[in-house]
């Protein structure tokens, strides 16, 4: 038989109870003022760098140039298209959506092809504008909030405002973190990237 210990067992830890730290100097080699790593672990994060108006304007101008290049490329691609049999979007699904309108009886074969291309361009532009918002927030992942911001910033996409609602709380936090004033609820932010139309040449 083992001899019984006369020391009482340690107390059962209580979840959420404060933990006592040993006084300074208990551990050899520790600084006399306490634990040297504690301030680094619990220090508040540094404030985000201030974004100057000039850098915001330069970013908006760069995004506008990217949109101009995007639409110029789209226009050239449309003019050069000769193959109308291969599509990125399913024509049967587009035709089904078109027939959802009770007034539509017959659909010409070319109509779903045109709609497929129009839908593709719509998705590309919305993605491009959403990606610009993601890059503004220094992210490499396109999120729903980026699409919602692109919709809110672009007047042409106003018909989507009710379909893709913005998360106002997240937008306010992001605006404060970036040092930008947040627009009042329901009002879109001023768009540095206006809708760009490529005139026919």
C-alpha positions as CSV (number, residue, x, y, z in Angstrom):
1,X,0.0,0.0,0.0
2,X,1.1,3.5,-0.8
3,X,1.3,6.0,2.0
4,X,-1.5,8.6,1.9
5,X,-0.6,12.2,1.1
6,X,-1.4,14.8,3.8
7,X,-1.7,17.7,1.3
8,X,-5.2,18.5,0.2
9,X,-6.0,18.1,-3.6
10,X,-5.9,21.2,-5.8
11,X,-9.2,23.1,-6.1
12,X,-11.4,22.3,-9.1
13,X,-11.0,25.1,-11.7
14,X,-14.1,27.2,-12.3
15,X,-14.9,28.2,-15.8
16,X,-14.5,32.0,-16.2
17,X,-12.9,32.5,-12.8
18,X,-9.9,34.8,-12.7
19,X,-6.5,33.2,-12.7
20,X,-3.9,34.3,-10.3
21,X,-0.4,35.0,-11.7
22,X,2.7,34.4,-9.6
23,X,4.5,37.5,-8.4
24,X,7.5,38.8,-10.4
25,X,10.7,37.1,-9.6
26,X,9.3,33.7,-8.9
27,X,10.7,32.3,-12.2
28,X,14.4,32.7,-12.7
29,X,15.4,34.7,-15.8
30,X,12.1,36.6,-15.8
31,X,12.2,40.4,-15.8
32,X,11.6,42.0,-12.5
33,X,8.7,44.0,-13.8
34,X,6.6,41.0,-14.7
35,X,6.4,39.0,-17.9
36,X,8.1,40.7,-20.8
37,X,5.9,39.0,-23.4
38,X,2.6,40.0,-21.8
39,X,2.4,43.5,-23.3
40,X,3.1,42.2,-26.8
41,X,0.4,39.5,-26.5
42,X,-2.3,41.9,-25.2
43,X,-1.4,45.2,-26.8
44,X,-4.2,46.8,-28.9
45,X,-3.8,46.5,-32.6
46,X,-2.1,49.4,-34.3
47,X,-4.5,51.9,-36.0
48,X,-5.0,51.4,-39.7
49,X,-2.9,53.7,-41.9
50,X,-4.7,56.8,-43.0
51,X,-5.8,56.8,-46.6
52,X,-5.2,60.1,-48.2
53,X,-7.7,61.6,-50.6
54,X,-5.0,61.6,-53.4
55,X,-4.5,57.8,-53.0
56,X,-8.3,57.2,-53.1
57,X,-8.6,59.4,-56.2
58,X,-5.7,57.5,-57.8
59,X,-7.3,54.2,-57.0
60,X,-10.7,55.3,-58.4
61,X,-9.0,56.6,-61.6
62,X,-7.1,53.2,-62.0
63,X,-10.4,51.3,-61.6
64,X,-12.1,53.6,-64.2
65,X,-9.3,52.8,-66.6
66,X,-9.6,49.1,-66.0
67,X,-13.3,49.4,-66.7
68,X,-12.6,51.2,-69.9
69,X,-10.2,48.5,-71.0
70,X,-12.7,45.9,-70.0
71,X,-15.5,47.3,-72.1
72,X,-13.2,48.0,-75.1
73,X,-12.1,44.3,-74.9
74,X,-15.8,43.2,-74.8
75,X,-16.6,45.3,-77.8
76,X,-13.7,43.9,-79.8
77,X,-14.7,40.4,-78.8
78,X,-18.3,40.9,-79.8
79,X,-17.2,42.2,-83.2
80,X,-14.8,39.3,-83.7
81,X,-17.3,36.6,-82.7
82,X,-18.2,34.2,-85.5
83,X,-19.0,31.0,-83.5
84,X,-22.5,31.3,-82.1
85,X,-22.9,27.6,-81.3
86,X,-20.7,27.5,-78.1
87,X,-22.0,29.4,-75.1
88,X,-20.9,29.8,-71.5
89,X,-24.5,29.8,-70.2
90,X,-27.1,27.1,-70.9
91,X,-29.5,28.3,-73.7
92,X,-32.2,25.9,-72.5
93,X,-32.3,27.6,-69.1
94,X,-32.3,31.0,-70.6
95,X,-35.2,30.0,-72.9
96,X,-37.1,28.6,-69.9
97,X,-36.7,31.9,-68.0
98,X,-37.9,33.8,-71.1
99,X,-41.0,31.6,-71.3
100,X,-41.8,32.3,-67.7
101,X,-43.5,35.4,-69.1
102,X,-47.0,34.4,-70.0
103,X,-47.1,36.8,-73.0
104,X,-44.1,35.1,-74.7
105,X,-45.3,32.4,-77.1
106,X,-42.5,31.8,-79.5
107,X,-38.8,32.6,-79.2
108,X,-36.5,32.9,-82.2
109,X,-33.3,30.8,-82.0
110,X,-31.1,33.9,-81.9
111,X,-32.8,35.5,-78.9
112,X,-31.4,33.1,-76.2
113,X,-27.9,33.5,-77.8
114,X,-28.1,37.3,-77.4
115,X,-29.4,36.9,-73.9
116,X,-26.6,34.5,-73.0
117,X,-24.0,37.0,-74.2
118,X,-25.8,39.8,-72.4
119,X,-25.9,37.8,-69.1
120,X,-22.3,36.9,-69.4
121,X,-21.3,40.6,-69.8
122,X,-23.5,41.6,-66.9
123,X,-21.9,39.0,-64.7
124,X,-18.4,40.0,-65.8
125,X,-19.0,43.7,-65.1
126,X,-20.6,43.1,-61.7
127,X,-17.7,40.8,-60.8
128,X,-15.2,43.4,-62.0
129,X,-16.8,46.2,-59.9
130,X,-17.1,43.8,-56.9
131,X,-13.4,42.8,-57.2
132,X,-12.4,46.5,-57.2
133,X,-14.3,46.8,-53.8
134,X,-12.5,43.7,-52.5
135,X,-9.1,45.2,-53.4
136,X,-10.0,48.4,-51.7
137,X,-10.5,46.4,-48.6
138,X,-7.2,44.6,-49.2
139,X,-8.9,41.2,-49.7
140,X,-8.3,38.5,-52.3
141,X,-11.6,36.8,-51.9
142,X,-14.8,38.2,-53.6
143,X,-17.6,38.3,-51.1
144,X,-21.3,39.0,-51.1
145,X,-20.6,42.4,-49.5
146,X,-18.4,43.3,-52.4
147,X,-21.1,42.6,-54.9
148,X,-23.6,44.5,-52.8
149,X,-21.2,47.5,-52.6
150,X,-20.7,47.4,-56.4
151,X,-24.5,47.5,-56.8
152,X,-24.9,50.3,-54.4
153,X,-22.1,52.4,-56.1
154,X,-23.3,52.0,-59.6
155,X,-26.5,53.8,-60.6
156,X,-27.3,51.3,-63.5
157,X,-27.5,48.5,-61.0
158,X,-30.1,50.2,-58.8
159,X,-32.7,47.6,-59.8
160,X,-30.7,45.1,-57.8
161,X,-30.6,47.1,-54.5
162,X,-33.6,45.2,-53.0
163,X,-32.4,41.8,-54.3
164,X,-28.9,42.0,-52.8
165,X,-29.2,44.0,-49.6
166,X,-26.1,45.5,-48.0
167,X,-25.0,44.7,-44.5
168,X,-25.0,48.2,-43.1
169,X,-23.2,47.2,-39.9
170,X,-20.2,45.7,-41.7
171,X,-20.1,48.6,-44.2
172,X,-19.9,51.1,-41.3
173,X,-17.1,49.2,-39.6
174,X,-15.2,48.9,-42.8
175,X,-15.6,52.6,-43.6
176,X,-14.4,53.6,-40.1
177,X,-11.4,51.2,-40.4
178,X,-10.5,52.7,-43.8
179,X,-10.9,56.2,-42.5
180,X,-13.8,56.9,-45.0
181,X,-17.0,58.6,-44.1
182,X,-19.9,56.2,-44.3
183,X,-23.0,57.2,-46.3
184,X,-26.3,57.4,-44.6
185,X,-28.4,54.3,-44.6
186,X,-30.1,53.7,-48.0
187,X,-27.9,56.2,-49.8
188,X,-25.3,54.8,-52.2
189,X,-21.7,55.9,-51.9
190,X,-20.4,58.2,-54.5
191,X,-19.1,56.1,-57.4
192,X,-15.6,56.9,-58.5
193,X,-16.2,54.4,-61.3
194,X,-19.2,55.6,-63.3
195,X,-20.9,53.4,-65.8
196,X,-18.8,53.4,-68.9
197,X,-20.3,53.1,-72.4
198,X,-18.1,52.4,-75.4
199,X,-19.3,54.5,-78.4
200,X,-19.6,52.7,-81.7
201,X,-16.7,53.4,-84.0
